[in-house]
Amino acid sequence: VKGKRTLKSDLKPNGDCAQDVADFSWDDYLEETEAVAVPHHAFKHVDQGLQTGLTPGMKLEVCVRSEADGPYWVAAIITTCGQLLLLRYEGYQDDRRADFWCDIMTADLHPLGWSRQHGKTMRPPEGVREKHPEWEALLEKALAEECSVPASLLEMRGRDPVELLTAGCYVELQDSVEPGLAWAAEVEENVGGRLKLRLLGTEGLPDTPATLWLFYLHPRLHPPGWAKERGCTLRPPKASRFGSVVQDQPAIADHCFKEGMKLEAFDPAAPISIRPATVTKVFDEKSFLVTMDDLCGMEESEGAGRAFLCHRDSPGIFPAQWSLKNGLPLSPPPGFQGSDFDWADYLKQCEAEAAPQHCFSNCEHSFKEAMKLEAVNPLSPENIHVATVMRVKGQYIWLSLEGLKQPMPELIVHVDSLDIFPVSWCETNGYPLVYPIKPSVEKERKIAVGNGKYCCPKIYFNHRCFSGPYLNKGRISELPQFIGPGNCVLVLKEVLTLLINSAYKPSRVLRELQLDQESRWQGHGETLKAKYKGKSYRATVEIVRTADRVADFCRKTCVKLECCPNLFGPRMVLEQCSENCSVLTKTKYTYYCGKKKSKRVGRPPGTHTSLDAGVKRKGRRRKRRKQLFVHKKRRSSASVDNTPAGSPQGSGEEEDLDEDDSLSEDTGSEMQDDLQDDSEQSVGKSQPATPSPSPPPTPRPSRRRRKPRSPSFSDDENHPPSPKEIDGQALLLLNLPTVQECMDLKLGPAIKLCHHIERVKLAFYQQFAT
């Protein structure tokens, strides 16, 4: 499971099977084994442990907030959702319009009769008074019903029973053989309702375990005071801090067993062995005693007289010939004479009858072969293993435990056993899980192949490496140190998703990673998503499936994104990158190649307006420049611009945001001059040059996704921009919210800038509107 707790180092019967829990993931394991998990609802005891005890149909008294004096009125629980209750006032019958939610942790809720006991006013809300003018009779009828929420449940304030069974509280444990005996036990540990109990007063006694594990719903567990009420013998603890939690156990059905009936049962001394047994004593309509058959004398047999207490639904008891029908070996009782055991002959020999089939429970379940779950090792109850359902017969399942060095016979478990749990139960409750042992691999090879053909090693994000023009270095530094290990497709999908979300413009990176028509890797096509400016984009990205191709895939993906080849991959860069990428900046290797500049729409060429002193236009520079790094990237046909000039989307601004942003991060004066020279050369081919200073290009704030540094206007005052450098259409689209969000300006400067934009817009319309 994904937790990072260390496993216990020894399994008593099987030796050391400890592994690093961080190496195991249920999701990856299920995908590798092509298996499915047993559905959560199949584990009734786990679901019951998460319930608060508040069920639909129960009634309580709640404060009517709509009334000025805050009276109380009866309300019924319609449904529950954790600590939230959907209530309906008494008198609305089936009218759902007045239903309301309340939080049991904060709401003023009480059991029926509480208001009268404390002298509180009871009056219905106005809607009920309109429906029932004589509402007093309605109140008397409601208070007379026996469906009140128990006061103990309201005092628990929505906490489930498992939360109340804390270490140090006490329970009474009924004896496993004699129901008239009970012992006091202290809860040492509570793992999701599975209790580690210490039997008080048994220290040093022979053949008595000092501790044992039982689920809190086990029929042998009872709250303090139970033995006294039943007249049982008990050595009570000095103090009791345990409430009425164990009373939530499901009701035990009446049985129809009679003394002398024969059946099959698991041997308590060997939980994987089935032997003949006899109902030796019936205590009442709920419980009876089953004793393992033994044809030897007491002094001749070590296991003579092994017995255990049962009820109708107890796991581990079967009708006669059950093992034969299910192809299981039946161990004959000690002292049996003969080579083959036959139930018909055995019953004649003992002059007994077999327990009929209807004496045993029968209910539907959701277990199927090959499903996965977590199960307790009966030979070492402190260990919980990954388990596989090997076979299903009636109410019993055959389980194979994983993670054992020595083979162990399959366990036969009842579907309602309290020792089986859904997948990830250990992770949820912070308990170590024993999972399948994988062969160890060398460290050098682990980078390439991991723990299997399809198991990806850890993929590290080396945020100190050069991030290139598309990725935001700050966002990369906030990513986790590594992802994985796990299934190659899952790990690499998560890595690429994080990288896309770390981009200046996620949609641009998604387009770079999009699967080509000719597959390069012959791998797995995975649909990835990106969100940008309120729009969602999706594309199919190819991901390798085998571990031996992960390193090459990561390196070539980095080259595709024009960043350091070690930015992410199975190798962690500690100090100095082998590519020496620390000397690179986002602008140092940027250059512009000439491209004809499209004409602007709305203003005749050569006409000068008040826009001449405005913000410089950057132009469609991304289409004209490429990023150079260690590996040169082949120019693609995407550099050709066929969009009609002047259209809002054809200006190239939205397409070029991420790379324009990269220019704004660190701009050197030396490179600025080079960039401007290239820009002037390309512009001079299509437009007349205007004799004006050419300052460094200023980033367009209207298209920003992340917050840039606040621009300095001192340079603009000293070096007014050229008209050909102004993106007028983008400038006129700016408004106050956009300016504040994207330029990180305070309210005062933002308002001044917007006033200036409005004046520019007015001047533009006055001169060019016709």
N, C-alpha and C positions, 0 to 999 in steps of 0.2 A: 504494500500500500504506500501512498505517496508521503506518509509521515517519515520522520527521520530518527525515530527511536531505535535503540539497539535491541536486537533480539536476545532472549535468554540463550545462554551458550550450551545448554545441555538438555537433551531429551532423554529421560531416564532409560527407556528401553532402546534408544536408537543412536545415542552418541551425539556428537556435535553437529548441529545443522544450522548454525547461525550465519546470517548474511546481512549485508547492509540493506536496510529496508528501503532506502532511497533508490535502490536499483530495481524495485518491483513496482509495476503499475498495473492495476486491474484492467484498465482500458487496453493497454498494449497486450497484456496476456490474453485477453479474450479475443483480440483481433488475430494474434499469432496462432492461437489454437482453433480459430474459427468456431468458437463456442459462444453460448449465451448464458447469462446469469439467471439463476432462479429468481422469478419476480418477487419483489419485496413483500407483496401482500400474502405470499405463501407462508411467511413466518409470523404467525398470529401473535406469538408471545412478544415479539419485538414491537409490532404495531401497538399492542396493548400497553406496553411500557411507555409509549410516547403519548398516550391519551391522558387527558386531565380528569376523566371520570364524568365530565359534564356532557350529557347526551341530549339530543333533541327530544322534546316532550316534557322535560323537567321544568318546573316553575319556581319562580323566586320573586322577591319584592325589590323593586327598583325605584329610585327617586325620579319623579316627574319634573324634569328641568324646565318644561314649558310653563309650569305654574309658578306664580310669584313666591308662594310660601313653601315650595318644595315638598309637596306631599309624596307619599309612596303609593305604588299600585302594583298589582300582580302582573307579571309578564312571563311568557313561555319562551323557552329556547327553541328557535327554529333550526339553526345549524351552528356549528362551531368551526373555527379556523385558528388553531393554536390558542392564543390567549384572547382572541376576539370572539364575541358572541353576537349572533343575530337574534334580536328579541322582538316579540310582538305582544303588545298590551292585551290583557284579558278583555274580551268584549269585541275585538275586531274579527273573531272567527277566521274566515279564510281570506279576509281583505289584507293584501300585502302592502298596500300603499303606505301604511304607517310603520312598517318594519324599520328598525334602526340597529346600528352596530354599536357595541360598547366594548371597552377594554377592561377585562376582569381585573387587571392590575390597578386601575385607577377608578373604576366605576363604583358607585354606592350601591352594592348588591347585598341582599340578606335572604335567609331562608324564610319560607312562609310562616307567619305568626310573629315575626320579629317586631314589626311596628306596634302591634298591640301590647306586646310584652314591655316595650320601652315607651309606651305612650305617644307614639308618633301618629300624625294624621294620615289617613288613607283616603285618597280621592283620585278618581280616574282622570285622564286628560280630557280635553274638551270634546274630541272626536268620539270617545266612548260615551260621554254623557249625552251627546246628541243621539247616539244609537240606542242607548239604554237609559231612559230617564230615571228608572228605578234601579240604579246601579248597586244599591246596598245588597239586594238579593243576589246579584251576580258575584259580589265580593264574598258573601257567606258561602256560596257554592264552591268558589275557587279555594277558599281556605280550608274547606272540609275535605278536599281531595288529598290523597296520599301520594303526591308526585313532587314533593318539595326537593330542592337541591340540598343535599346534606351540608350542614354548617362546616364540616371538616374540609369539604372541597372548596368552599369559598374562602376559608382561612388559608388554604394552600395557594390561593391567588393564581390559579392556572398552571402551577408547576406540576409536571408529570411525576408519577410515583418514584421514578428512578432518581430524580433529583433530591428526594427527601431521604433516601437511604445512604446517609453519609457514614464515613468511617467513624467508629466509636459507638454507634447505636447498637441496640440489642434486639435479638429475636429469640423465639423459642423453636427448637428443632425437634420434631417428633422422631422417636426412635425408628430405625429402618426395619425392625423386626416386631417389636412390641408396641402397639399404638398407645398403650397406657403409660408409656414412659416418654419423657421429654427432657431435653437438655437446654440450658441457656447457652447462647452463642453470641459472640461479638463480631460485628462487621469490620473486618480489617481493610477491605478494599471493595469498591463498587465500580465495575466496568460495564457501563451500559445496562445495569440491572443484574449482571452476573456477579454474585457476591462471593468474596473470599471470607469464609467464616472460621473463627477460632473457637473451638469448644471449650467453655470455661470449666476448670476443675479437672480436665483430663490430661494435664501435663504429666508425662512420665508413666501413664498407664499403658500396659502392653496391649497390642492389637487394637489400639485406638488412635486414629489419625488426629494429629494436633489441629490441622486445618483441612477444609474441604471447600469445593466450589459448587454452588447451586444458584440457579436463576431464581429471582425473587418471587416468581409465581409457582415455584415448586410446591406440591401439595404437602410436603413435610414442614414447610416454614409457616410460622404463626406469630402473631403479635404477642407482646408480653401480656400475661393474664389468661391466655388461652388454656394452659394446663390447669390452672386453678378452677376455671369454669367447668372443665371436663373431669375434674377429679383426678388428674394425672400426677404422677410423681415428678417433681421438678426441683432442681437446685437453682434458685433464682439469683440473678446478679444483684449487687448492692444498689445500683442505680439504673434507672431506665430512661433512655432518651429517645425512645422509638415510638412513633405514632401508629395510627391505624392504616398503614400502607399495605400490609400483606393481605388485608381483607379484600383487596381487589382481585384475588384469585378467582378464576372461573368456577362456577358451581360444579361439583362432582356429581355425575349421574349415578343413579342406583344401579347396582349390578345384580346378576341372577346366578352367580356362582354358588355352588354348594360344596360342603366339605367332602373330600374324597375324590373330587373330579380331577382328571388328568389333563395335562396340557404340555406344551413345550415352552421353554423359557431360556433366556440367556443366563449362563452361570455367573453369579456375582463375582466369583474369584477369577473368572476368565471371560471378559465381556464379549469375546469373539467366538465363543463356543456355545452351541445350543444343545440342551439336554432335556430329558423328560422331567416333569415336575408335578407336584400335587398341591391342590388347595387344602391345606391342613387345618385352617381355622377361619371361620367367618365371624368378624367382630360385630358388624352391623350391616345395614343396607348400602353403606358406602365403601367399606374397606374389608379386605380379607388378606390372609397370609398364604404365600406361596413358598413351598420348600422344595429344594432340589432333591430328586429321588436318589437314594443310596441303598443298595441291596447288601452292603457290608455292615458289620457291627460298628459301633461308635469308636471302639478302640482300634479298628482295622483301617478306618478311612479318615484321612486328614480333613476332608471336606464334608464330613457327615453333618447333616442338619443345617446346611446353608439355607437361609430363608430371607425373605424380604417382603415388606408390606406393599400391597397393590390396591388399586381401585379399577373401575371398569376401563378407563382410558389409559391405564399405565402402559408405557412402551416396554417392550422386552418380553411380552407374553404372547403366545400364539396358540391357535387350536392344534390339536393332534394331527399329524401328517402334513403340517404346513411346510416343513423343511423338505419333505419328499416331493411335494407338488412344485416347489420352487427350485429343485435341483441342488439343495444344500445338504451337506453331511450332518447327520444327527449323531452326537456322541452318546453311546449307551451309558446308563447309570453305572457307577462303580459296583462291581460284584456281579454284573450281568454275565450269564453263561450262554455262550453261543457266538457264532461268527457274524450273523446278520441280525440287526434289530428290526422287529416287525411289530407295529403298534397293535394289530389285532391279537397276536399271541401274547403281547405284554399285558394288554387289558384283561385277557382271560386269566393270565397268571396272577395278576394282582386283584382280580375280581372287582374291577372298578369300571367306571364309565368315563368317556371323554367329555370334556366341556363342549357344549354345542356351539356352532358358529355364531349364533345370534348373541352370545355372551360378550363377544368382542366388538369393539367400536368399528365403525365404518363411515367414512366421510370423504368428500371430494377434495382434491388437492391439485396443485399446479406443477408438481415436479415431473420432469421428463429426463430421459437419458441424455447424457453428455452435458447437462447443465452444470454450472459452477456455483460454488457457495463456500462458506467458511464453516469449519466443524471442529469440535473439541476432540482432542486425542484422549480416548478413555483410559489409556495406560499412563498418561501424563496430563491430567486435567488442566494444568496451568498453561498448556500449549494449545493454540488454535491454529489450524492448518488450512491452506487452500485445499479444497476437496472437489471431486468430480462425481456426479451421479452416474454410476455404471449400469444400474438396473433399477427398474421400478416394478413392484408387484403389490397390488392392493394398497395398503396403508404403509408399506415399508419401502425404503430405498436403500440400495447398496452404494456405499461411499468408498472412494479410493482417496486416501490422504496423500498430499504432495509434500515434498521436502523431507522425506525420511531416507536416511542412508541405508537402513536395512529394510527389506520388504516386509510388509505387514498385510495380513489378510483383510479383505474388504469388510467394512463395518456395515452392519444392518441396523438401520435407524428408522424409527417411526417418523412420519411426516410432521407430527406435532411435538417432536422432541425439543426440549429446552436447551439442547447442546448444539444446535445448528443455527447459523446466522446468515443473513444476506451478504453479498459481496460489499466490501468497503466498510463493514461493521467495525472491524478492528481499527481502521483508519479514523473513522468517525469518533471512536471512543478512546483514541490514543493508546491502543494496546498493540504489542508486537504480534505480527502475523508470520507464521512459518510458511514459506512459499517454495516453489520448485527450485531445486538446486541446479545451477547452471555450471558447466565446466569453466574453470578460470582460464583466462587468456593472458598472453604477455602484454605488457604496457605498450610496446612499440606497435604491436598488431592491433591493439584495442582502438587506436585512432582510425584504422582503416576498416575493420570489420566489426568492432564492438563485441557484443555478446551473442552474435548470431548473424545469419545472412541478412536478415531484414531489421536488425536492431541498430539504430543509429547511436553513435557516441554522443557525448555532450557537445553542443555547439556553443562556442564562446562568442560573446560580443566584446571585441577589443576596441573600446570607445576611444582609446588614445590614437588609434590609427586614423589616417586621412579619410574623411567621410565623403569626399567628392561633391559634385554640384547638386545632386538630388537630395541627399540626406542631411538632416539637421543634426549637427554634432551634439548639441545640448540634449536633444531628445534621445539620442542613442546612449548617452551617458546615464540616462535614467532607466534604461532597460535592465532586466536581470542579468547577472553575470553570465549565466548559461541557461540553455534549454536542453532538456533530455537528461539521461538517455531514454530511448524508447523506440517505437516503430518509426522507420525512416520517414514515411509519408506524413505521419502526425507531427513529428518533431520539425521537419523542414517546413511544413505548412505553417506552424506556429511562428517559426523564425521569419519567414517571408511576410507574414501578416504584421509582425512587430516592425519590420523594416519599412513596409508600406506606410504604416501609421506614423513612422518617424520622419517621413519625407516632408519637404516644404510643400510639395503638391503630390499627395498620394496617388491621384489618378495618373500622373505622368510616370511615376515609378511602376505602377501596375501595367501601363502600356509597354514599358521597356521589358518587363518580365513576361509579357504575354507570349503564349505558345506560337511558334512559327508554323507555317504550313508543313514544312518538313521537320519532323521531330528530330532533335539532336540526340536526345538521350534514350529514346524508346522506353520512356518511363511511364509514370502515372499522371494523368491529367487531373488537376484539382482546380476547382473554381474558387478564386479569391475575390474579395470585395475591397473597395476603397470608397471613402466618403470625402467629398471636397465641396465646400460652398453650398452645403445643403443638398447636394446631388450624390446619388450612389452609382458606383461603377462596378462592373464585374468583368472578369476575364479568366480564361483558362490558362493556367500556368503549369508547365511540366515539372514534375518532381521525381527524382530518382527513387527507386524502391529498395535498392540493396546498399549495404553499408560500405562496400568497397568503392562506391562511386561518389560517396558523400563529399569527401575532401575536394575532388575535382569539380563537383557541382558548385560547391561554395565559392571556390576560387574564380570560376568562370562567371558566376553570377555577380561577384564583386567587380570583375572587369567590365561586365555589361553595364553596371551602375557607375562606372568610372571612379571607383573608390579604391582604397588599398586592398589588394587581394587577401590580406589577413584581417580585414575588418570583422568578418565573422567566419567561423569555421571550427573544425575540431581541435585546432591548435590555439592555446592561450598565449598571448603576447604579454610577457611580464614587464620588461623594461624597454629594450630597444627592438623595434620592428626590423625584421630581416630585409624588408623592402626600403628601409630608410625613408619612410613616408613622412617623418616629422618635419622635414624641411619644406614640404609642399604646403601651399595655401590654396584657397578656392579660386584665387585670381592669378596666381603666378604662372600657371600653365594654360591660361585662357587666351585665345586670340580670335580675331574676327576675320572671316574671309568675305571678299566682296560679293555683294548681291544687289541687284537693282531694287531701289526703294519705290514702293507703290505711291501713287499720288494720293493726297488727302482729298476728302470729299467735303464740300461746303465752303471752301475758300479758294478763290482764284489764285493761281500761282503768282508770286511776286507781290501780293497784297499784304500790307502790314497793318495790324490792328493793335488794340490794347493788349492782345495776347503776347506781343513781342517781349514783354517784360515778365512773363509768367514763368512757370516751372518748365524745365527742359523736357523735351520728349526723348525717350530712350530708344524708341523704335523697336522693330522686331529683331532683337539681337540674337536671341537663342537660335534662330534659324540660320544665323550666319557664323556661329562659333561652335567650336568643339573643344572638349576637355581632353588634355593629354595626360597620361600617366605612364606607368611602367609598360603597360601593354597598349599599343595603338588600337583604336576601335575602327572597324571598317565603316565608312560613311554609307548610310542607307538612303533610300529614296525619300525618306521622310523629310530630308532637308529641302526638298523642292516645295515651294508654296504655290498652290493653285487656287487659293481662296480669293474671291473677288476683293479687290482693294476697297478699303473704307468700311466694310461691314463690321459690326461690333465684334463678331467672333473671328472674322478674317484678319483682324489686325495682329493676331499672334500673341496678344497680351495674355490671355488665359492659358494658352499652351506653354508660355515661356516663364510662368511665374517662378517655378522652383529654381531655375538657373539664374533668373534676375535676383532672386533673394540671396543666392550664394554670393553674388557680387557685393551685396550690401554688408556682408559679415566682416570682411577685412579687405580694404581697398588701399593698395599702395600707390603712391604718387608716380612712381616710375612706370608702373603698368598702366596707370590712367592715361598718361601721355600716349603710350603705344596704342591703347584702345581707341583713343580719340582720333589719332592719325588714321587708323584703319577706317574708322567710321566716316571721317571726312572724305577719304578717297572714294568710298562706296557711294556716298551721297552725292558727291560732285558729279557723278556720271549721269544723274537724272534730274538734279535740281540746281539752280544757280546758287552759288555760295554767298552767304551773307557775312560781310566783314564784322565779326563780333568775336569776343573771347570764347574759348571752348573749355569750360570747366569740366571736372569729372562728371560722368553720368550720375544722375540722381535716381534712386529706386522709386518706382511707382507705388505709392502707398495704397491706391484703390484696389489693388489686386492681392494684397497681402493676406496670408492665412495666419502666420505667427506674428507676434509683436516685435517690430524692429526697434532699434535704438532711435530715440527722438532725433529728428534731423536738425542740423545746425543751419541757421539762416544767414549766418555772418558771411559764409563763402558766397552765397547767392547774391548778397548785397554788393560784394566787391566784384563779382563776375556775373553779370546778368546773362541768362541763357539765350541761346540763339533760337529764333522761331522754329527752325527745323528740328530742334530738340524737344519740342513741346508735344505731349500727347493730349491734345485739346479735348477730344471726346471723352477720354477717361477722367480728365480733370473736371469736366462739367457734370459728371455723374456722381461726384462726391457729395455726401450729405453729412450732417452732424454725427449721427451714430457711427457711420463708417469711419470718419476721421478719428473719433475718439477710440474706437476699437483697434483700428489697424495702425495708427500712428502713435498711439500711447500718449496723446496730448491731454493736458488738463482742460477743464471746461472753458476757461477764458481764452487761451490761444486757439482752441478748436473753433470757438464762435467767431473769432476774428478771421480765421482762415475761411470759414464758410461764408462770411459776409463778403470777403474778397472774391470767392468763387461766384457768388450771386451777381456781383458787379460785372465780372468777366462774362458771365452767361448773358446778362442783359445787353452788354455791348455787342456780343456776338449776334444775338437775335436782331438788334437794331440795324446792324450793318448787312447781315447775310440772310435775313428771314425771307426776303423776296426771291 
